[in-house]
Every structure is written in C-alpha cells, then in structure tokens.
Amino acid sequence: MHLAPLPPVDTPAVQAWLTALPPEQREPIAAAGPCIGPLLEQAPYLLELAQANAEWLAGALAQDADGTLADILDAVQVAGRDAGDEDALGPALRIAKGRTALLAAIAEAGGAWTTAQSTAALSDLADAALDACLNLLMREAADRGKLAIPAEEATAANSGLALFALGKHGGQELNYSSDIDIVAFYDPQRGVLAEPAEATKIYSRMVQKLVGLMEDRRAHGYVFRTDLRLRPDPGSTPVAISVDAAMTYYEARGQNWERAAWIKARPCAGDRGVGEAFLKELAPYVWRRHLDFATIADIQAMKRQINIAKNVGDIRVEGHNVKLGRGGIREIEFFTQTQQLIAGGRDRSLRVKPTAHALAALADANWITPKAATELTQTYWYLRAVENRLQMLRDEQTHVMPSTPEGVAVVGRLMGEPDRLAFERSYRAALERVVRYYGELFTEGESLGVEGGNLVFTGSDDDPGTVETLSSLGFADPSKAIETVRRWHYGSYAATRTSAARAHLTELLPLLLATLGHAGNADEALLRFDNFLSRLPAGVQLFSLLRNHANLRTLLVQLMASAPRMAEQVIHRAHVMDGLIDPAFANDVTHREVLIAKVDAFLAEARSYEEIIDRARIIGQEQKFLIAAGLLSGTVDATGAGEQFTALAETLVNRLFASVRREFERRHGRIAGARVALLAFGKMASREMTATSDLDFILLYDGPDADSDGEKSLNISHYYARLTQRLVAALSSPTAEGVLYETDLRLRPSGNAGPLATSLSGFRSYHRDNAWTWEHLALSRARVVAADGAFRQEVEAAVAEVMAQPRDITKTVDDVVSMRALMAKERPPRHPFDLKLATGGLVDLEFIAQSAQLVAGATIARPQAPTAAVLSRLDQVGLVPTGQRLAEIHRTYSTILQVMSAALVSPFKTEAWTGAFRDLIAGLTHYPDYSRLELDIAAMQHEVQAAAEAWYARARTLGQR
C-alpha cells in the first residue's frame, strides 16, 4: 500500500510499541512510518487498534487497500454462513470492524483511498455484517421450527425480511464513527414462517437480536451502533412491521422529513427482493407527481430547529460543528435533497442516493450550474474528511471541532496541513462556500421590508414608512394597497385562511409588491392579483413557489394582465406552473420527442386504470399550460405550438386507448383477428390544435362477424361501439383532476344518427354512395393517429380511394360555395377578430385548400396535407397564383387564433381585449402596435375573399374540360 507522509510530529508512543514488536511485524509498519507514525501518535483509538492487530496490519501494508477490504468482507460472509451461534459470530464481526476502521483511517490519511472510498468501505462492512447476523438468526429460527421453508434455504436472502439502510448508510457514505440507521419491514406473502400470524413477534425478536450482535461491547469492541428510530411512529410500533402497514403509514401520515430520509434508502441486507418491491411501491410517496415547493419551508424549519437545539452559531473554526453548523455538511445535504424532492417526481435522473451523485445529477438537469456541483462536491468531501479525522481520534461520534488551537492543529495535520492558520483559512473558505449556495436556496426568513423602506401592515392606522415605500414602488394609492393587504392577512380569502398560508404570504409580500410595482400600473396589477387571490382555493403551495422564483412572480402578474385564461388555470390547478421552473422548459415545448417522453414517463408510474386516467389529466393540463406559456412568451411559434398541442393529444389518446382496451378486454375479452384504428379529423389531423381544441375522430374496425371471448361477450358491432364509449369517457369524463379533452364523433358515417364505431367496409360504402360533399372536405386532411399494425395502411388506402373517386367538379364547387354561404348566414363572426368565421377568414382559406384536394388532388399531389402546405402547392402548380401569399396569411391568422385560445377565457367579448392583451398579440405577430395589425388584418380578409372567388371560378373551368 503506497502511503503519502503526514506532517511530522514526535511519536514516542508509536516508537515504544514498534520496539516491542517482532522484526517481521515491525519492519513493514516502520517502513510506512512517515504516514502511520503521526497518525497513530495523534489518534489514541487507532494506536489501540494497531496494537491489537499488529500482525494483520503488517500483512495489510504489503498489499493494496482494496484487496485487504475484500479479504475482510469475505471473512464476514464466511462467519455469517458457518458460525454455530452468536458467541462464534460476534467476535468475528467485531474484529472485522476494528480492522476496517484501521484500514480506512490509514488508507484515507495516506491518500491510498479518497474519503468517498473509505466511507463506502465502512458502508460495505455494515451491509455484510447485517447479512451475516441475519443468516445466523435464520438458521437458529429453522432449528427452533419457526420456518416453513427447508433448513438449507434458511438464509437472509430468503427471509422475507428486508433491512433498509437510511441516511449516510443508505448513500454508502458512512462517516468514520457513525451509527447506522436501519428499518426492518417484512412481507407476509413470502410464506417463510411456520406461523404467519406470529410474524411481527418473530421478526421483531430477530431484529432485536441482530441489534444486540451489532451493538454489544465485548472483547474487540463493537460492530456498529444501530438506530431503529427512523421506522414509522417508533414510539408505538414494533421494530419489524409488515410492508403493508408501512405503506399505509407513509401514505396517510408520512412527513416531509421522512420523505427526505427515504431519498437515500436502499435494501442493504436480508430479502432484497422484498426491499426493492417496497421501494418501488413507495416511490410515489417520496417522489411527488407535482413539484412540491412547500417542502422547502418544511425542511428549512427542520434546519432552524437543529440550529436552535444544537446551539449552532456562526462560522468559526474552534468549537464549530462540521456537520450541523453554518456552512456544514448538513447544509450541503439539505441543499441537495430539497431540490431532489422538489423535482425528482418529474425527473427520474435526480433519484440517486449518494450526495455527490445527486449534485452531479442536478447539474446535468440544469437545476444547478456545473460550477456549483463541482464546488459543493469538493467541499462536501473536504468537510467529510475533517469529520472523519475528528472521529478517528478516539472513536467518538463527534462532529465538533476542538475548542483549542492545539486541538485544531492536530486535525489540520491529519488533513496533511502542517500550518494551523492555513488549515483554518481553508476550513472557513469551505464553510463560506456552502453558506453562499445554501443561502440562495434557503432564506432564513425574509424581513418585512424591501430595499429602501418598511412594509408594515399591522395595526389600524397606515404606517407612514409603508405609505412612503409603496409610493416609491409605483402605487398611486398606497392606502388602498395597505387596506387590500390587510384583508389578505385577516384571512378573508380561502387562500389565506390557514396560518401557514399567511406565514408564506407575509414572507412573499415584499417580493410580490416589488413585482407588482414593476408591472407598469401597480394599482391595477394589485387589483387583479387581489381578484385572483379571492378565487384561489388554497395558497401555501403557490405562495411557496412564488417566493422561490422571481421569474414566476413576473410571469403570473403578466398573465393576469394579458392572459386571464392561463391565470384561471393557475387558480384551479396551481401545479400547472411546475414545469415553468424546470430548466428543460424550452426543450419541452419545442421538441416533440421530449414532450412524448415526459408524458410516457409520468404515465408509467400509474398503478391502476383509475390512476392513469387522473395522471393523463394532470400531465395534459400541465403540458398544455407549458405549450401555451411557450407560445405567449415567444419561445415557440404558432406552427410549433399547434404541432406540440397535437403531439400531446395524440400521445395521450394512444396511451389512454391502450389502457382502455386492456381494461375492456378484462371483462369482454377479444375478438380473434379483429383490428381497430382511430381516424382523426380537423385540427388534430392537420397538427394545428390549440389550447382549447377538442378531438375530432372516429373509430374504424375490421374483423370476422363473431363474438368476443370474454366473460361478458359482445358481437363485433356492439363490442367496438362500447369500446368507443369507454375511450370517450376516458378522454372527456370529469374526474377530480378535471376534463382532458372534449370529443366530437359527428364526422362518423351518418353523423350522430350512425353507430359510434364503423366497420371499414361500411366506411368505404358510405363514402362511395352516401356521403355529402362537406364530409369529403373533412376527409381531405384526415389522418390515422392509432392503429393495429398494417390496419393503418388499409385505412389510409380507403381514405385515398374516397379522395380519388370520380366526382362532378362543377357540382362539388357549387356545394362548397353554398355551404360557405349557409355558414356565413347561420354562424356570423362574433368579434372583429373572429378570424375563423369572418368573411375572408380561416374557413375561406380551408375551403380553398380542401375543395382543391377534391377537384385537383392528382395535380396537387399532396394527399392529406395541412391547409398552408396545400395553399403553397396551389401556387406552385399554377392553380392559385396568390397561394404563397395565402399561406402567409394563414400563418398570421393561426398565430392570432392560437394566442386568443391560449390567453383568453372569452375571446369574443370586447372587454377581454385589454390593452395588455392587444400589446401581446401585436408583439407575437411582429407588429409595432395593435392598430397597425388591425388595419392589415382587414386588408388580408379582402385578399382572401378575392382569392376564394377567383379559385371557385377557376375550379369550375376544370369541370368543363
């Protein structure tokens, strides 16, 4: 083992011991003297271990540290397998612990191991010792006739009892003199015990004996102090409980601190299959499906309690608590775990156990900078190294630096620093780094003021300083603002009724009022926020979110001014804002494959049919909100937004359809050889959906005229009609999480009078013999969005067959013109910007493109293409000379309609078109102001109207050739 020297000190005790050793032991130890001498001289515990294990130490120094550790772990495994009783196993484990402790101290101090390697070695030993104990205890249980399994199978791995390591043991980063925190749960379904009704008693006795083996101090010391207090409700529960009881506790009563504890949990011994299954089931409790910003306050409160209980002071060296003090190890862990808890429900990559790995994952996901991850990781291991040096002096579970300069100098030398003052500078710098990063995430409770003045809202009289501060922030009527804020504090609204909500709001207020002051008209912005707050059902989560993210405060104020529909969504479901703080936000709203992966990952954690229905609504609402936010912020253009809204809908339809079919088949079985497809129409088909689009589709099927093979069999027509009903319900039925999409099946053959599902042969014959021209117009951009295998191609072929069939061109054009006239009469535009129905609006552009597909599809050669693509193609082939210009107008119309849909609750009410919204829509269409946009839209409508008339006249001539 190659060891770097430590700063030299006098070593009389070590020299006296070496002198008494036989030469074969003294010489290899003396050769490592520059490292081992100062280490053992200054650490009495290590000198005792060396004296008790001199022969072993001499041999260990001759090989590498990893090989030596492997030998120790092998010896523990053999002892666990072969020991006849506790008196035989105990000494073997205690000797192994002493040798591992000596090895870790020497290897780490001498640079053969990093601190991370030495903490992992101690963790590996703890795992091996627990397994060894449980192996012996299972054999003893078999000897007493307590097991239902053969004696040769009586091992820890077959025990049905899982031991979980929590805390640093779970993260495989035990400190030098750490105790281990374990929890024991058993699975009664494993059938291990002869008397299952006695499971709690038998397993609890086993765990108590195991703790005794680990903790008892006898010859050779002890193995590990073992703490069972992290189990559910430790004051009233046995030391081993069933996995079902544990799950019931966590789902009903689990606390945030327990969620934090289970981040690092792993099955460390016993029946690891039981352990892994439990962790999988527990994941939704630990990793919430909504971002959980209220957790920050909870964990911050824990940190404050620790600071008070331990009398933690400011940064210092002498007497500083390296674990719990300011800038200490716990602050790095809280910094890391809090962000894991906040976002780990959405991002699986953050679900890692070791602190250093979690920091790297946070950097990879852009939650923190690479620099922050590097600096905090280096600082973490530096402080852990200091902690190890403190504990290896006397095997004390201490985290407090010596209170004298001489004591600090000892720790510095064991860190390789001969100069005490230089060590103190390094130590302080490490703490200051942590405080800086920790302070960015955890505020110690904001003051009730802002820079430059007070904000006090108590009492009945207006505080003069507050009036002055509000005036400086831009409020024209400070007294009215004070009155409004007082109303919030009195709990007049549901959102501020709880003390926790008011506490969060109090700390949010300075930041919120400053944001409102920057909104242009502070008084109007406050009035809108007050209206928003009056309708918000609960406030804690949102107030916590806004406290921690300035960009979200600004965005929410902007949404209330220019996008009330999105503000309404926040009122009803605050979690829709979660994704806006995700560093991957821009990626989510611009890349189809990222969006689909997000949806799939979220739905994959559903544990039942009902949960997948709810999860679809949660992710659907959130992602629609994010796409709309991307549109309104300019991150994604209208075309991209349409494609993403459609990708979201198509993905959810496919995933829900698959779930619906599985659930349906459980009761009704399958029809052998039958196939099914969903054919989309309208905006879903053309990938131009908006935030409020419904889903136009029909269900087509093909198969033998047979009954299904399930318990409740159905003939084929009833089978697919009922399946369609189930799909519609899955998409549009209201649940506690709301409605996902409204659905429209009126484009099926014979409309509302026809069956809900249509056979492919029936579809073909209907469109060949009975369909109206308007139905063929709709079919011109229809698209298969889900299908069984090659049935997709058959449906596409059937659609192509309909589109290519011979037709009377003049009659077709006359039908289209008549339909447009009837629509204009029965559905007049409701607003000057009702650009779908307005003369010269979107419908006219779509009728040009769709009628062209019917009368000149072969010439266009762009089957099922969206409107803008057909218009451009009509220009290329000379049928509509202004086609390219019409495609540009289509894009402008689409942008306006997309923004209206995303931003406004009632887009055709004049009062909804506030100045802020008009500015927004002008900016997103690249106009200097709204009035110029208004003028150009009127001109565009005239262009479209003229182009439509010219096209229909030209089309009639095609029928005369």
N, C-alpha and C positions, 0 to 999 in steps of 0.2 A: 504494500500500500504506500503510494507516494504522498508524503505529507509536507505541506509548507510550514516553515517555522513561525512561531508566535513571538511577539516581543519578549526578549529575555528577562527573567527575574531570578532571584536566588531561589534554589529548590532544595533546601536541606531535608525536608521530609521525604521527597522523592528519592534523593540520593541515599538516604538511610535505608529505604525499602529496597532499592536496587542492589545495594551492597549485600543484603541478606539473601538475595536470590541466587539459585544455582546458575552457572555460566550460560547454560543452554536457554535459560529464560532471560537473564539479564542482558545478554548481548543484543538480541533483536529489539528489545524495548529501549535500551540505551541508544541504539542507532537512530531511533525516532525521537530522541531526547529533545531536540530543538522545538518540537511541537508538543510532545507529551509532557515534558518536564513542566513548563509554565502552566499547562492546562491542569494537570493533576495537583500541582502545588497550590493553585488558587481555588480549586474546587474540591473540597474535602469529600463530597459524595463520590466523585469519580475516582479519587485515590483509594477509597474503601473498595469500590468495585474492582479496581485494578489489582488490589492486594488479594481479593477473594478469587480472582480469575487469571492469575499471572500466567499459568501455563497456557491457557486458552488464548490470552492476549498475545503472547509471543508467537503463537502459530498464526493468529489472525493477521498480524502485521506483515506476515510473509506472503499473503495473498490479497487480492483486491477486495474492496468492501462489499461489492455486490455478491461475490461468491460466498463470503463469510455470512452475509444475511441469509442467503439461500440455504446454507447448512443449518442455521438456527431454525428457520421455518420448517425445514424437513424434520428436524428433531421434534419440534412441537407436534407436527402431524403424526409422526410415529407414536409419540407418547399418547396422543388422543386415541389412537387406534388400538394400542396394546396395553395401556395401563389397566391394572386389575381393580384399582379402587382410587379414591380421592387422595389417599396418602401417597400413592405412587405418582399420580399425575401432578399434584400441587408443586412439589419441588422442581420437577422438570420445567413447568411453566415459569416459576419464579426465577430459576437460573437463566432461562431464555430471555426473560425481561431484563435482567441485570446486564447480560452480555449485549443485548440490542442497544440498551441505553449507553453503555460504554462505547460500543462501535459507532453509534450515531454521533456522540459527542466528539470523539476523536476524528472521525471522517469529516464532520462538518467544520470543526475548528481548523483542521489541517487542509481544508479545501478539496479533499477527495470526493466529498459529496456537497451538493448545494443544500441549503436549508430545506428546499422543496423535497429533495431526496431523503433527507433524514426524517422529515415529518411523515413522508409516505412509508418509510421503513417501520416507524412506530405504529402506523395505522395497519400495515400488513400484519404485524405481530399481533395486534389486538384482534383482528379478524381470525387469525389462525388459533389464538388461544381460546376464543369463544367457541369456535367449531370443535376444538379438542375437548373442551368441557362438555359440550352438548353430546358429542359422540359417546363419552363415558356415561353420561346420565341416561342416554337412550339404552345402552347395554344394561345398566342397572335396572331400568324400568322393565326391560324384557325379562330379566332374571326374576323380577317380582310378579310376572304375569300380568303386567299392566297394558301390554300391547296386543293388538290384533294382527300384527304383521309378523312374519318369521323372524327369529332372533338374528339370523345373518343379515337381515335388511334393517336392523335397528341402528340406524345411523342418523346423524344430524340432518343430512340431506333428505331423509325420508320421514322426518319427524312431524311434519305438518305445522311446525312452529317456526316462524320467521323472526329473526332478530334484525332489527333495523338500526344502523348507525346514523345518528343525527349530528349536527354541529360539525366541528372540525374532523371528528372521526368519519362522518359521512363524506366529507370532502377529501378524505385521505390526506389530511394535513394536521395531524395531532401535534400539539406542542409538547415540549420535552417532558414535562411532569403532569401532563393533562390527565384528568379523569376521562372516562368515555361515557357518552350519553347514548343509552340504547333503549329501544322499545320492543316489546315482545307481543306479537299477535299470532293466533293460531287459526287454522282453517278446519272447522269440524267436519267438513265434507271429505277430508282426505282419508278418513277411515283408519286412522293409525291406532287409536286406543280401543282396548277391550271394553271399556265402559265409557262410551261417548258422553253420557250425562255428567261424568266426573271430570270433563276436560279442563274446565277452569281450575279446579283444585290440583289436578295432576300437573298441568303445565306450569302453574304458579309455583308449586313446590320445586319443580325442575329449575325454574328461573332463579328462585331464591338460593338454591344450592349452587347454581352457576355463579351468582354474585359472590357467595362466600368463597368459592375457589379463586375468584379473581382478586378479592379484596383482602383476605385474611393475611395478616403479617406474621410470618413464622421465619424459620431459617431461610436465608436467601432473600428476605424482604417480602414483596407482594408483587402481583402482576399489574393490575390496573384498578384504581378506584373506579367504581361503576355506579352510574347515576340512572335511576329509572323514573325520575320525576317529570320527564317530558311526555309521559304517556297521557292519554285522555283523563282529565279530572283525577289526578294522582291521589288526592285526599280521600277518595271514596271508591276507587276501583282496585281490583286485584292487579298483581304485577304482570299477569298474562290475560288478555281478553281476546275474544273472537274477532276475526276480521269484520264480520257484520256489525258487531257492537261498536267497533272503532269507526267504521264508515258512518254509522248512524250518528255518532257523536260529532264527527267533523262536519257533516252536512248540516246538523241542526245547531250546534253550539260552538263550532271551531272559531278561534280568534285569529286576528291578523298575525300576532306574534307566532302562533302555531304554524300558519302558512309559511312564514319566513323560516321556521325551524325545519320544515319538510322540504325546502328547496334542495338541501344537501343530502336528504335521506337516501339511503341505499340499503338493500339487503346485504348484511355483512357476514351472516352466519346462519346455520340452520337450513330450513327448507326454502331455498332461494326462489323456487317456482311459486310458492305461496307469496313470497315477498314481492316478486315482480308483478304478479297479478294484482296485488293490493295497490301498489304504486300506480299502476295503470288506471285502476278504478278511482284512485284518489286524485288523479291529475286535474280533473275539472274544479276540485276544491282549491288546490294550490294555484293553479293557473286559470284565472277567471277569464270568461269569454269576452267581458268588457274590460277596457282599461280601467284600473282601479286607483284613481288618484287620491281617494280618501285614505288609502293605505299609507301614503306619505305622512300624513298628520299622525296616524296611529304609531308608526314606527319612530317618528320624531319624538312623540310623547314618551315612548319606551326609553329612548336615549336620554331625554331630560330626567326621567326617573332614576336611571342608572347614575347620571351625573350627581343627582341630589343624594341618593343612597350611599354612594361611594365617596362623597365629598370631593368630587373631581374638580380640580382647579384649572387655571390657565396653563399655557405651555410653559414647561420648565424642564430641567433635567433631574436634579436631585429630588427624589420622592415622587417623580412622575409615574403615573400608571400607564405602562406601554400598551396595555390592552384597552382600558376603558377611558383613559384620559383624553384631553383635547388633542386632536390630530393622531389618535392612536389606532390600533388595529381594528377595533370595533367600528370606528367611523368609516374605514375603507369597506368593511363588510356591509354596513348599512347602506352606504353609497351604492354598492353593487347589488345587494339583494333587493333593495327597494325598486330599482329600475327593472330587475328581473321580474318582480311581482307585477309591476305596472304593465309590462309589455309581453311577458312570457306566454300569456294566454293566446296571443295572436302570432307570436314568432317562436317556433319550436327551437330555433337555434340558440335561444337565450336560456334554455332549460338545462344548464350544465351545473355541476356541483362545485368543483374547486374554484376558489375566489379568482385566481389568476386566469383560469379558463373563461370564467364568466366575464371578466373585464375585456378579454380578447373578443368574446362574442358580442359584447356591447359595442365595441369599436367596429367590428365587421358589419354590424347592423346600423351603424352611424348614430347610435344613441349617445356615444361619447367619441371624442376625437382619438385617433391613434396615439397622439402625444399623451393624452390623459391616461389611456390604457397602459402605455409604457411606463410613465412616471409612477402611476399608482401601483402597478405590479412590482416595479423595482423597490418602491417604498414599502410595500406590504412585506416583501421577503426580507428587507433590511430590518424592519421592526420585529418580524417573526424571529430573525436571527438574534436580535437583542433579547427578546423574550426567552429564547432557548438558553442563552448564556446565563440569564438570571436564575433559571430553574435548575440548570445543571450544577450550580454551585453546591446546593445542599438538598437537591431533590424536593424542593418546596414548590407548591403550586402558587407561586407568587408572580405578580406582574408589575410590581412596584420597584422602580429604580432605587439603588442605595441612597440613603439620606446624607451621605458624607462624600466629599471629593475623593477620598481614598477608595471608597466602595465603587464609585463611578469609574475610577481609573481602572479597577480590576475588570469591569465589564468591557471597557474600551480595549484593554489589552487582549481579552479573549476574542474580540472582534477584529484583532490584528492591527489596532491603532495604538502606538506607544504614547502618543501625545494626548493627554486627557482633554485639553482645551479644543484640540482639533476634533476629537470624538464628540464633544458636546456641541460643536458647531454643526457637525453632520447630523446629529440626532435632532437638534432644533430645526434644521432645514427640512428634514423629513416630516416632522410634525406640521410645520407651516405649509408644506405642500398639500398634505391631507386636509388641513383646515380650509385651504383655499377651494379645493374641489368639493369638499363636503358642504361648505357654505353656499356654493352655487346651487346645490340641490335642496338642502335643508336650511331654511331660515329659522333663526331662533325666536321667531315671533316678531313680525313687523311692528314698528311703532305706529301709533295712531296719528301719524303726520306724514307730510311729504316734504321734499326738499324746499326750504324757504318758508315753511309755515305750519301751523297746527291744523288738525282736523278733529274737533271735539263735538260730539252730538248728544252728550248727556245734558240733563237739566232742562228747564223750561224756557230759559232765555237763550237767545243766539249768542254764541261766543264770538266776541269781536275779532279775535285772531282767525277764527274759522271763516267768518264773513270775508275777511281780507284775503285769506288763502284761496277761497272759492272764486273770488273776483279775479285773482291773478291767474286762475286756471281757465278763465273764459266764461264763467257763469254770470249772466246779466242780472239774474235774480237769486242771489245767494240764499236769502231767507227761504224762498220756496224750495231750494235744493236741500237746505237743512231740514225743513219740515218733511220732505219726501224720505230722506234717510232715516229720520226719527221713526217714521211709520214702519220702515223695514225692521228697525231694532225692537220695536214693540211687538213684533211677531204678528203683524196684521195680515200677512200673507202666509199661505201654506208652506211656501219655500223657506220662510224664516221663523217657523213656529218652534222648531227644536233649538235647544241651547247650542248644540253642535253646529247647526247651520248658521246661527247668529255669530258664533265664535269665528267660523271661517269667513263670514261676510265682513266682520269687523277688520280682520287682517287683510281682506281683499280690497276694502274701501279706498285706501289711498291710491292704489294702483288703478282701480276702476275709475275713480273720479278724474285722475290724470288722463286716462284713455278717453273718457267722455269729453274732457276739455279739448282734446286734440281733434275732435270729430268735426269741427267747423262751427257747429251751433250746439254749444254744450247743454243749454237748457232743453232744446228739442231732443237731443240724444238722451238726456236723463229721463225725460218724459216717456220716450219709447222704451227705455230699459225698465222703468217703473211698471209700464203696462205689461212688458214681457214677464217681469218678476211676479206680478199679480196673478198670472196664469200658470206659473211654473209649479208643478205638484210637489217637488222636493228640491232642496238646494245644496245639500252637503257635497254631493259628487261634483256638480258643476262649479260651485264656488272653489273647491279644491283645485279643479282643473284650471280655472281662470287665474287663480293665484300663482300657479307654477308656469304659465305660458303666456307671455305678453302678446305674442302674435295671435293667439286665440281671443284674447280680450279685444284687440283691434278688429279682428275679423267679425266677432259677434256684434260689435257696435255697427260695423259696416252692413252686416246682414240685416239688422233691424231697420236700417235706413233704406237700403236698396233691394233687399231680398227677403221680404217678410215670410214667404213660404218656407224658406230654409230656417228662419228664426222659429217658426211654428214647429218644425220638426225637432228642433233642439228642446222646445218646451215639452213635447210629448215623449221624446226619447233622447235624453242628453248624450247617451253613448254614441250617437252618430258622429259626434265630434272627435271620437277617439283617434280615428285614422289621420286626422289633420296634423297631429303632433308626431306621427310616425315619420322618421327620416326618409322612408321609402315612398312617401305620399305621391311625389311626381311620377315615380315608376309605376305605382298602382294605377294611376288614371290615364296613363299614356300607352301602356303595353298590355295587349290582350292576354298574353300568356301569363303575365304576373297576376293579373286580375283573376284569371281562372284558377291559378294555383292557390291564391288566397282563399277563394270560395271553397275549393276542394279540401284544403287543409282544415278550414273551420267546420265544414260539414262532417269531415271524417271522425270527429270526436263525439258525434251524436251516439247515444247509447240505446235509443229506441226510435220507433217511427214517429212518435209524437215530438220527440226532441229534434229530429231532423226537420220537421215542419217548422218548429219555432226557430231553429238555427238558420234556416233559409230566410226567414223574415228578418232576423237580426242582421245577417251579413248583407242581405239585399238592401235593406234600408240604409245601412251604413255605407255601402259601396255606391248606391245611387246618390247619397249625400256628398260623398267624396268626388264623384264624377262631376256633379253639379258645381261643387266648390272649385274644381279644376277649371270648369268652363267659365265661371264668373270671375275667376282670378286671372284668366288668360293663359293658364298652364296648358290647356287643351282647347283646340278649336272646335267649332260646331260639328264638323265632319267626324273628328276624332271622338267627340262626346257621344254622337249618335252610334258610332261603332262600339264604344265601350258600354253604353247603356244596353245595346243589343247583345254584346258578348256576355254581359252579366245575366240578362234574361235567358239567353239560350242555354247557358251553363246551369242556371237554377232549374229551368224546365227539364233539361236532360237528367239532372241528378234527382229531382223530385219524381220524375216519371219512373226512373229505375226503382226508387223506393216504393212508390205507389204500386208498381207491378209486383214487387216482392211481397208486399203486404196483401195484395189482392189474390195472388196465387196461393197464399197460405190457406185461404178459405175456399176459393173457387177452382184452384188447380190451373192447368194449362190446356191449350188445345194443340195437340201434336201437329206440327207442320204449319201452324198459323204464323203470320208475320204482321208487323204493325209499323206505321210511320206517322210522324206529325208533320203536316204541311203548313208552313207559316205564310201569312199574307201581310199586306200593309207595311208599316214602318219596321216591324220585326223582320220581315222578309228582305226589305231593302237596306237593312242595317242603319236605319235612321231614327231609332227610337229616341224619345225624350224622357225627362224625369217623370212625366205623368202618363206615358203611353200605356195603353192596355195591350193585351196579347190577342192578336187575330190568328187563329189556327183551326185546322180540322184534323180529326184522326181518321186515317185510312188503314184498312186491314185486308188481308188476303189469307185464305185458308180453306180447308175442307168443311163441308156442311156437317159439323159434328159437335158434340157437347164436350165441355171441359171435363177434366178428370178429377176434380176436387170434391171435397165433402159436400159443397153446395154447387152442383154442376149447373152450367148455363149453356144454352145454344150459342152459336158464334155471334149472332147479331146482338143478343142481349148481353153477352159477355163483354163485347167491346163498347157497347153503349154504357154499361155500368162502369167499365174501366175509365171511360172518358169522364163520367160524372166524378169519379174519385180524383182524377187528375185536376179537374176544375176546382174541386173542393180544396185540394192541397195547395193550389195556387191562390185562390181568391177568398177562401173562408176566413173570417176574422178570428184570430186567437188572441191570447194575452199579449202577443208581440205584434199585433196588427194584421193588416192585409198585405200580401206580397204584390200581386197584380190583379187587376180586373181582367176578365177574359171575355172574348167575343167569338162565338162559334157560328155567327149568322152567315158566313160565307160557305157553309157546307151545302151540298146539293139540296134544293128546295128550302133553303133558309131555315127559319125557326120551325117550319112545318115538317122538316125532314128529320130522320133519325140522327142521334148525336154522333154516331160513328158510321162511316161509309165504307163499303167494300170497294176495292179498286175497280172491279168490273162495273159496279154501279156508278162510280165516279166517271169512268170513261163514257158509259152510255148516256149519262145525264148531260155531260158537256158536249157530246156529239149531237144529241137530239133535242134537248130541252132548255139549255142554259140561255140566259139573257146576255146581251152584249156587255152589260156592266159587270157580269160575272167573269167574262173573259178578260175584260180590262183588269180586274183584280188579279186574275191568274197570270197576267203578263210579268209580274215580278215575284210570284210565289216561289218559296224555297223550302226544301226539306231540312228540318232542324234536328230531327231524331229519327232513326230507322233501324230495323233489324237487318244487319248485313247487306246483301245485294238488293233488298227490297227498296233501298234508296234509289238505285238506278232504275228500277221498274217504275217507281212513282215519277221520277224525273222524265222518263220516256213517255209516260202517259200525259204529263203536262205539255211536253214538246209536241206530242201528237195533236193535242187540242189547239195549241197555238198555230200549228202548221196547216190545219184543215182549211179547205177552200171556203171563202165567205164572200158575200156580196159587199164589195168595198163601199159603194155609194150608200147602201142601207146602213152599214156599220158606222160610217161617218155621220149620217143623219141621226142615228141613235145617240151617238156621243154628243152631238150638238144639242139635241133635245134634252138629254139627261142634264147637261150643264145648265140649260135654261131653266129646267124644273128645279134644280138645286138652288140656283140664284133666287128663284121665287120663294121656295119653301124654307131655305136656310140662308137668309141675308147676313152679311157681316155684322158683328156685334160691336165693332170698335174700328176706328181708322186703321189700326194695326192688326186687325184680324186677317192676317195675310194668307191664311189658308183658304177662307171663303170669299175674300174680296175679289171683285172683278179684276182680272189681270194678276191674280194671286197664285198661290201654290197649287191649288186644284187645277187651274188652267194649264200650268206647266206639266203637271202629272198627266192630264188628259191628252196633251200633245204627245208625250212620250209613250203612254200606254196605247193610244189609238194607233200610233205609228208601228208599234210592235205587232198589232193585229193586221194592219193592211200592208206593211212593208217589212215584216220581220226578216225575210230572207236577205233583203238588201242591207238592212242594219247589221245583221249577223252578230248581235249581242244579246242572246236569249237571257231573259230574267234579270237584265242589268238594272241598276237603280236609275232614277229619273235623270240625274245630272249626267251620267255616263251616256244615256240614250240621246239626250239633247246634244251633247258634243258630237256624237256619232252622226246624228242627222245633218249636222253642218258638214262633216267630212264627206258624206255621200251625196251632198247637194240637195237634199230634200227640204231642209230648213236653213237658209243661208245665215240666219242670226242665231243658230243653235248654240254656238260657243258663248255668245253674249247671254243667252237664256240660261245656260248652265251657271254663269257667274251670278245672275240674278237669283237663281235657285239657291246658291250658297248664301247669299245675303239674307234672303227670306228665312232659310233654315237656321241661320245664326240667331236672328231675331226671335223666331218661334222657340228655339231651344232655350234662349235666355228667359223669355217670358214664362215658359213652362217651369224652369228651374227656380225662378226668383219670386213669382207672384202667386198668391193664393187665388185671386180673382182677376185674371189678366185683362178681362174686357170691361172692368169698371174703371171709369176715368180717374177716380180718387186713388186708385192703386198706382197710377203713373206719377209718382212723386218726382221732384227734381232730382233726387239722388238716383232713382231708377233710370230716369231719362239720360242722366250723365253716364250711368253704367252701360246702357245699351248703345249709346253713341260711341263710347270708348271701345267696346268689343266689336263694333262693326267698322272701326277705324275712321270715324268721322270726327271733325273738330268740335261739333256741338250737335244737339238733338234737332234743332231747326233745319240744319243742312241735311241731315238724314231724312227728315220728314219730307222735304222737297224732292229728294232723289227717289224715295220710295214711290211717291205719286208718279214720277216720270217712268219708273220701272214698270208700274202697273199698265201704263199706256203702251209701253213696248211689248209687254206680254200679250195684251189684248189684241194688238195689231198682228203679232206673230201667230197667234192662235187662229185668227180669221184667215190669214194667208195660208196657213198649213191646211185647214179644212178645205179650202178652195183647191189647193194643190192635190190633196188626197183624193178628192172626187174625180180629178182627171185620171188618177191611177186606175180607177174603176172603169173608165171609159175606153181604156186601151184594149 
